[in-house]
Amino acid sequence: MSAPQEPGGLSTAEVFWRDRYEWLQRSGYTLRPRYDPKWEPSWKRTGQSRFKAEDGIRAVTSKTLDATRSKDGQIVVLKHDSKSVHPHEIEIALFLSSPPLATDPRNHCCPVLEVLDDPYDTDRRLMVMPLLRTYNDPKFVTVGEAVEFLRQAFEGVQFMHEHHVAHRDISRLNVMMDPKPILPELFHPQQPWSTLDAKREIRPYTRTARPVKYHFVDFGLSRRYSPEDPDPLEVPIMGGDKTVPEFQNDPETPRNPFHTDVYCMGNLIRRDFCEVYTNFKFMEPLIARMVQDEPSKRPTMDEVVTEFAIIIAKLSWWKLRERLVERRDSLFMNVLKDVHHISTRAVPNLLSLRKAIPTP
């Protein structure tokens, strides 16, 4: 991405959206004022700092941008991509978003609301999707909240595999959540710590108070296989997780991508939970099996889901309501956090009869 021509001006990637502003508006989607071809920076008119102006907020990524759907005012996300570079992405995303799969509660794939053909580039299409948020922002508070995330994530991968789809790029960037329950006053898509008007800091509810649903996104590397092919083989392709063992020393040998999905899912849990919290040891044996170096020794997702249910059934209600204890915290900090958690979270949640595992 090249530097903007003037401070606060559009980047090269943002010019793509400015050039399509009027077409998108005719198609039922309105971009923020920053991308209107007639846009003049508000800070030049008002004299305020451009860093405090909503129209001074740049797009975070080059391929996606938020928009408002005209028919109902819903904030959506538009993603453009090349059909020649990622020929399977939209096909797979639409397959997973179509009936009867779309209504299956185990389906945790991001729904596609519409697909638009780019009138300026025949190789390019735009997917319209709901606005989602990084899966671990805000942070998880209790063991039960983390357990519910694992349940949904495991069944989501199981669901894809059951329908012969390998994601092939499971990583923390590609697992998100529906923010509406915990953030009824929506956040700014390009500045997620602030409100939609970028004037105030957001104040989210907890997942225990308002359970959320998690979604897998980005099917650019995904593949769908024939039910008659129980052991498909693909030449490895590196996704967001660069640690996949079978890709390290022998990157040319075709591998079963379902085995790789199991590793990537397990490694996400290892990195974001087992290595971060001291009281997540109950998951370590299963995760160790999922991240074995030898792909054929890893469990299938059916086996993961079954074993996970057995593990969780053995956890006490108090364990599930326990706060997640970060390894980096000192003894003094843990005492303070424990007192705060019990008085402001654990007891109120018990009195409110909120579930320890907050299923939506």
VOGU-3710 file (C-alpha; in Angstrom, 3 decimals, decimal comma):
1> msapqepggl> 0,000/0,000/0,000  1,527/3,325/-1,038  1,525/6,354/1,211  -1,367/8,814/0,888  -0,654/11,958/-1,111  -1,585/14,176/1,836  -1,980/13,572/5,579  -5,252/11,772/6,171  -5,938/11,314/2,475  -6,995/8,090/0,797
11> staevfwrdr> -4,442/5,333/0,439  -4,064/3,472/-2,856  -6,157/0,607/-1,485  -8,900/3,017/-0,425  -9,075/4,539/-3,898  -10,483/1,159/-5,007  -13,532/1,802/-2,817  -13,885/5,465/-3,760  -14,041/4,465/-7,428  -16,913/2,090/-6,655
21> yewlqrsgyt> -18,816/4,348/-4,255  -21,623/5,299/-6,636  -21,998/1,786/-8,091  -22,226/0,306/-4,599  -24,778/2,927/-3,630  -26,926/1,941/-6,619  -26,477/-1,686/-5,525  -27,881/-0,905/-2,086  -24,720/-0,301/-0,039  -23,460/3,066/1,160
31> lrprydpkwe> -19,842/3,548/2,131  -18,823/6,045/4,794  -18,422/9,707/3,703  -14,646/9,249/3,413  -15,171/7,249/0,205  -17,626/9,601/-1,477  -15,923/11,010/-4,613  -17,096/14,435/-3,435  -15,517/13,995/0,002  -13,725/16,910/1,563
41> pswkrtgqsr> -11,961/16,195/4,877  -14,089/17,493/7,735  -11,061/18,589/9,737  -10,186/21,166/7,088  -13,597/22,727/7,594  -13,872/22,450/11,373  -10,245/22,869/12,374  -10,343/19,794/14,637  -7,579/17,195/14,592  -7,981/14,673/11,789
51> fkaedgirav> -7,182/11,967/14,350  -10,459/12,798/16,127  -12,575/12,992/12,983  -14,600/9,940/11,943  -13,776/10,513/8,289  -10,085/10,504/9,177  -10,180/6,795/10,018  -8,532/4,725/7,303  -9,397/1,193/6,253  -7,474/-1,402/8,268
61> tsktldatrs> -7,128/-3,934/5,441  -6,963/-3,583/1,670  -9,585/-6,214/0,755  -12,465/-5,444/3,099  -14,505/-2,395/4,012  -17,643/-1,701/5,985  -20,835/-0,335/4,431  -24,435/0,369/5,411  -27,122/-1,714/3,713  -29,736/0,697/2,432
71> kdgqivvlkh> -32,818/-1,466/2,901  -32,439/-1,926/6,663  -29,482/0,151/7,882  -27,460/-2,936/8,805  -23,681/-2,513/8,936  -22,094/-5,102/6,654  -18,623/-5,928/5,400  -17,675/-6,013/1,724  -14,774/-8,196/0,618  -13,324/-8,132/-2,882
81> dsksvhphei> -11,135/-10,812/-4,338  -9,814/-12,157/-7,607  -11,604/-15,142/-9,139  -8,366/-16,294/-10,763  -6,361/-16,138/-7,529  -9,022/-17,655/-5,244  -11,426/-19,463/-7,590  -13,073/-21,572/-4,880  -13,706/-19,043/-2,103  -17,118/-17,711/-3,073
91> eialflsspp> -18,347/-21,093/-4,301  -17,505/-22,724/-0,957  -18,783/-19,793/1,106  -22,104/-19,863/-0,763  -22,355/-23,641/-0,393  -21,947/-23,328/3,382  -24,420/-20,410/3,479  -27,174/-22,138/1,509  -30,142/-24,200/2,756  -30,275/-26,632/4,414
101> latdprnhcc> -26,733/-26,076/5,721  -27,429/-22,453/6,648  -29,988/-23,410/9,286  -27,916/-26,145/10,944  -26,982/-24,863/14,435  -23,576/-26,542/14,110  -22,746/-24,369/11,118  -20,279/-21,718/12,291  -19,237/-20,476/8,858  -19,735/-16,790/8,170
111> pvlevlddpy> -22,897/-16,345/6,092  -22,727/-14,664/2,685  -25,553/-12,168/2,254  -24,947/-11,357/-1,402  -22,324/-11,569/-4,147  -21,756/-8,633/-6,495  -19,952/-8,758/-9,838  -17,487/-5,895/-10,099  -18,463/-3,831/-13,175  -14,921/-2,447/-13,514
121> dtdrrlmvmp> -12,974/-5,718/-13,304  -14,397/-8,960/-14,715  -11,957/-10,988/-12,592  -13,265/-9,504/-9,362  -16,322/-10,169/-7,210  -17,464/-8,703/-3,909  -18,964/-10,719/-1,085  -21,344/-9,055/1,345  -21,127/-10,428/4,895  -22,374/-9,428/8,361
131> llrtyndpkf> -20,103/-7,321/10,540  -18,117/-9,605/12,834  -15,470/-9,001/15,478  -12,226/-10,734/16,487  -13,240/-13,777/18,528  -11,263/-12,873/21,681  -11,996/-9,147/21,891  -13,141/-8,394/24,543  -11,151/-10,954/26,500  -12,781/-14,069/27,911
141> vtvgeavefl> -13,550/-13,777/31,612  -14,444/-17,265/32,861  -13,462/-20,847/32,138  -17,052/-21,477/31,055  -16,896/-18,718/28,457  -13,735/-20,244/26,986  -15,278/-23,723/27,061  -18,266/-22,472/25,061  -15,926/-20,992/22,466  -14,136/-24,335/22,153
151> rqafegvqfm> -17,428/-26,187/21,831  -18,579/-23,979/18,982  -15,172/-23,966/17,276  -14,803/-27,740/17,437  -18,310/-28,405/16,160  -17,785/-25,778/13,453  -14,732/-27,570/12,065  -16,526/-30,912/12,475  -19,443/-29,501/10,460  -17,151/-28,384/7,616
161> hehhvahrdi> -15,399/-31,757/7,533  -18,735/-33,579/7,627  -19,612/-31,727/4,424  -16,222/-32,496/2,900  -14,823/-28,972/3,192  -11,313/-28,385/4,520  -10,747/-24,809/5,681  -6,937/-24,977/5,342  -6,328/-21,640/7,070  -7,619/-21,889/10,632
171> srlnvmmdpk> -5,923/-19,229/12,732  -6,877/-16,548/15,243  -7,432/-14,062/12,407  -10,016/-16,305/10,775  -12,215/-17,049/13,789  -14,624/-14,271/14,722  -17,823/-13,638/16,636  -21,180/-11,965/16,161  -20,778/-8,833/18,311  -24,427/-7,782/18,522
181> pilpelfhpq> -25,271/-9,489/21,858  -22,394/-7,962/23,825  -22,183/-4,747/21,807  -25,767/-3,679/21,043  -24,396/-0,196/20,361  -22,162/-1,163/17,473  -18,458/-0,398/17,302  -16,654/1,397/14,502  -15,549/-1,333/12,042  -12,153/0,275/11,433
191> qpwstldakr> -11,606/1,398/15,034  -13,156/-1,380/17,119  -12,476/0,164/20,526  -14,810/3,085/19,820  -18,483/3,593/19,067  -19,786/3,870/15,515  -19,429/7,650/15,511  -15,870/7,281/16,889  -16,681/9,666/19,754  -16,794/7,311/22,739
201> eirpytrtar> -15,131/4,143/23,976  -17,296/1,027/23,739  -18,518/-0,744/26,883  -19,234/-4,408/26,121  -21,295/-6,873/28,148  -19,708/-10,190/29,151  -20,288/-13,392/27,211  -21,881/-14,910/30,325  -24,461/-12,134/30,466  -25,076/-12,187/26,722
211> pvkyhfvdfg> -23,829/-15,342/24,936  -22,375/-14,985/21,448  -21,956/-17,146/18,369  -18,569/-17,675/16,742  -17,853/-17,909/13,020  -15,080/-19,074/10,708  -14,182/-16,683/7,904  -11,897/-16,517/4,857  -12,323/-19,519/2,582  -9,689/-18,373/0,086
221> lsrryspedp> -7,563/-21,486/0,633  -10,455/-23,860/1,319  -11,360/-26,864/-0,797  -14,448/-29,027/-1,133  -13,966/-32,722/-1,886  -16,059/-35,567/-3,183  -17,740/-37,799/-0,581  -16,139/-40,691/-2,493  -12,670/-39,412/-1,604  -12,113/-40,200/2,102
231> dplevpimgg> -8,408/-39,325/1,991  -7,929/-36,301/-0,298  -4,392/-35,059/-0,851  -3,279/-31,494/-1,533  0,119/-29,918/-2,003  0,651/-27,898/1,211  -0,147/-24,214/1,097  0,898/-21,986/3,972  -1,913/-20,132/5,720  -1,862/-17,940/8,801
241> dktvpefqnd> -0,380/-20,687/11,005  3,241/-21,087/9,888  4,015/-23,908/12,351  2,217/-26,838/10,658  4,754/-29,699/11,133  4,118/-31,439/7,810  4,820/-28,225/5,922  8,232/-27,600/7,469  10,641/-30,105/5,944  8,640/-31,627/3,101
251> petprnpfht> 6,491/-28,870/1,563  6,088/-30,620/-1,808  4,460/-33,865/-0,684  0,637/-33,813/-0,961  -1,081/-34,067/2,425  -4,564/-34,671/3,786  -5,873/-31,137/4,532  -8,331/-32,407/7,146  -5,376/-33,508/9,293  -3,917/-30,026/8,923
261> dvycmgnlir> -7,197/-28,418/10,027  -7,077/-30,484/13,232  -3,535/-29,287/13,935  -4,371/-25,628/13,281  -7,474/-25,751/15,481  -5,509/-27,408/18,278  -2,613/-24,996/17,923  -4,941/-21,983/18,177  -6,226/-23,342/21,511  -2,700/-24,148/22,670
271> rdfcevytnf> -1,435/-20,636/21,913  -4,433/-18,572/22,998  -5,558/-20,574/26,028  -3,256/-23,332/27,315  -0,135/-21,160/27,120  -1,899/-18,047/28,434  -3,951/-19,311/31,397  -2,865/-21,461/34,336  -6,293/-23,047/34,886  -6,781/-24,473/31,417
281> kfmepliarm> -4,755/-27,638/32,019  -7,801/-29,864/31,620  -7,550/-29,293/27,846  -3,847/-30,069/27,491  -4,101/-33,859/26,827  -6,605/-33,417/23,985  -4,708/-30,477/22,493  -1,458/-32,477/22,644  -3,117/-35,169/20,526  -4,395/-32,612/18,019
291> vqdepskrpt> -0,976/-31,027/17,448  1,109/-34,186/17,061  3,814/-33,938/14,417  2,593/-37,044/12,595  -0,648/-36,044/10,844  -2,136/-39,544/10,733  -1,920/-39,824/14,537  -4,107/-36,805/15,133  -7,752/-37,475/16,045  -10,528/-36,724/13,595
301> mdevvtefai> -12,821/-33,833/14,451  -15,539/-36,361/15,314  -13,173/-37,837/17,902  -12,220/-34,355/19,151  -15,872/-33,392/19,703  -16,612/-36,669/21,517  -13,551/-36,444/23,781  -14,187/-32,768/24,487  -17,725/-33,543/25,695  -16,321/-36,150/28,107
311> iiaklswwkl> -13,756/-33,672/29,461  -16,290/-30,903/30,023  -18,783/-33,231/31,712  -16,207/-33,774/34,480  -15,759/-30,063/35,266  -17,540/-28,721/38,337  -19,911/-25,775/38,174  -17,476/-23,720/40,245  -14,579/-24,548/37,921  -16,623/-23,287/34,993
321> rerlverrds> -17,419/-20,041/36,827  -13,770/-19,570/37,767  -12,038/-16,611/36,203  -9,308/-17,341/33,682  -5,976/-16,851/35,474  -3,260/-15,359/33,297  0,234/-16,824/33,690  1,810/-13,382/33,566  -0,030/-12,079/36,644  1,727/-11,809/40,015
331> lfmnvlkdvh> 0,354/-13,345/43,216  -0,788/-9,916/44,409  -2,535/-9,193/41,117  -4,287/-12,564/41,249  -5,634/-11,848/44,744  -7,055/-8,511/43,588  -8,581/-10,049/40,475  -10,096/-12,930/42,477  -11,821/-10,564/44,894  -13,134/-8,438/42,031
341> histravpnl> -14,313/-11,474/40,061  -16,174/-13,080/42,952  -17,919/-9,877/44,009  -18,752/-8,403/40,600  -19,042/-11,443/38,327  -19,351/-14,858/39,995  -21,928/-14,018/42,676  -24,121/-11,791/40,434  -24,076/-14,457/37,715  -25,163/-17,101/40,225
351> lslrkaiptp> -27,936/-14,915/41,589  -29,097/-14,145/38,050  -29,156/-17,889/37,258  -26,894/-17,352/34,262  -25,457/-20,514/32,777  -21,830/-21,332/33,619  -21,357/-22,370/29,975  -23,103/-19,518/28,127  -24,639/-21,130/25,077  -26,518/-18,740/22,737
//
